[in-house]
Amino acid sequence: MSADYPGLRSKMTWRLIVPLAALSFLNSIDRVNVSYAAVRMMPDVGLTPLTYGFGISSFFIAYLIFQYPHAALLGKFGARRWLSSSVFAWGVIGSGMAFINDATTFYVMRFLLGVAEAGLAPGMTYYISQWMPRKFRALGVAVALASVPLSMVVGGPLSGWLMDQANPIGMSGWRWMFLLQGLPILIAAFVAYVYFVDRMEQARWLTPGEKEWLAAELAKDRSASDSVGVARISDVAGNPRVWLCALVWLCIMTGAYGMVFWLPQVISQIAPGHSNLEIGIISALPQAGVMIGMLVNAWHSDQTQERVWHVGLAALLAGVCLSLASFAGASMLALLFLIGMGFGLGASQGAFWAIPTTLLQGRFALAGIALINMSGTLGGVVGPALTGAVRNRTGSFAASILMLGLLLIAAFGLLMALRALRPAKILREEQFT
């Protein structure tokens, strides 16, 4: 037998990670499809830009507040019941967006959607950590995360196409789009209940030899964790490494959310006179860079078992490219910088979670993962709003882009501070002390 069980990494990717990625894909479309509906929805239900913006923020506020409660429910009820119930809830609420009729119902439905979706990212990360040894983990998380930019490439054209279709019940196009996009999620909830299991021992698609090898590898990971005593909640909340990870994730995700919600408008300034379809296609190029960066950097990080430099240099690349784009004006060069930014941003996200899931072992892993992930969600509250405020004050996107670039460069500095606390142990993924 080789150091790794033959074929097991690929098997776990297809049988565990890809189904989780499919749920993440549906989740991401369900979260952002409101931005495509907004043009028709706002006049239909009497939303102003202010009330629409508050509704978007209400989603992220709920998403931030309810991540830890989701983690507690996952720990209490197990992955299968928690996951299927969560998916069913956000499928019902996503479809229910078809029936909003004023600002109040818009606020309520977006807040409830945030409540339902809040646990998926930290819960998925924790679930992967309970099945995949650390040596497999970065690529596993990256494959799941890559579904998010893919959903943004696919979701825009899909949402627009659905809104343009005639429907048999005479609904407005945007209502029909919400209704139809919620139905596959409801089906996925039932599939998740049947397909996923709580423990590796229950997985019929693993052979006894594979289960034995995985159990031994995971036991070694847990043994290393237990030896340094990461067991009390105070060790999570009071550990400076945890807060450095949280700040790094805040900077990275502020940049990511800023790109998600403002990129089409930035592209329209870089490439004026293009149609909406052409702007959508051009906007997909940086998102493609995100996917490629996630997968390539995570694969290389797993091969070398090095994490901090893989994340840090990727964030630095994204920050430098974004900063240079702010000075490039309306040119092809600016677009190339944005594609480079997408690659660096995806690369930093793809390898990042191998760091905190190494640090946070034992029975408080869920709390630590949720804490760090909440800081990234805060980027969803701050990033788009701050970008818009700077854009409104200056009259252009140049200052906004530069601000996001500097935040990504700051993520590199924070990672170097994390590395300086215990460089050898962090670099080789041994446990923190």
Buried (B, 14 or more C-beta within 10 A) or exposed (E): EEEEBEEBBEBBBEEBBEBBBBBBBBBBBBBBBBBBBBEBBBEEBEBEEEBBBBBBBBBBBBBBBBBBEBBBBBBEEBBBBBBBBBBBBBBBBBBBBBEBEEBEBBBBBBBBBBBBBBBBBBBBBBBBBEBBBBBBBBBBBBBBBBBBBBBBBBBBBBBBEBBEEEBEEEBBBBBBBBBBBBEBBBEBBEBBBEBBBBEBEEBEEBEEEBBEBBEEBBEEBEEBBEEBEBBEEEBBEEBEBBBBBBBBBBBBBBBBBBBBBBBBBBBBEBBEEBEEEEBBBBBBBBBBBBBBBBBBBBBBBBEEEBBBBBBBBBBBBBBBBBBBBBEBEEEEBBBBBBBBBBBBBBBBBBBBBBBBBBBBBBEBBBBBBBBBBBBBBBBBBBBBBBBBEBBEEEEEBBBBBBBBBBBBBBBBBBBBBBBEEBEEBBBEBEBBE
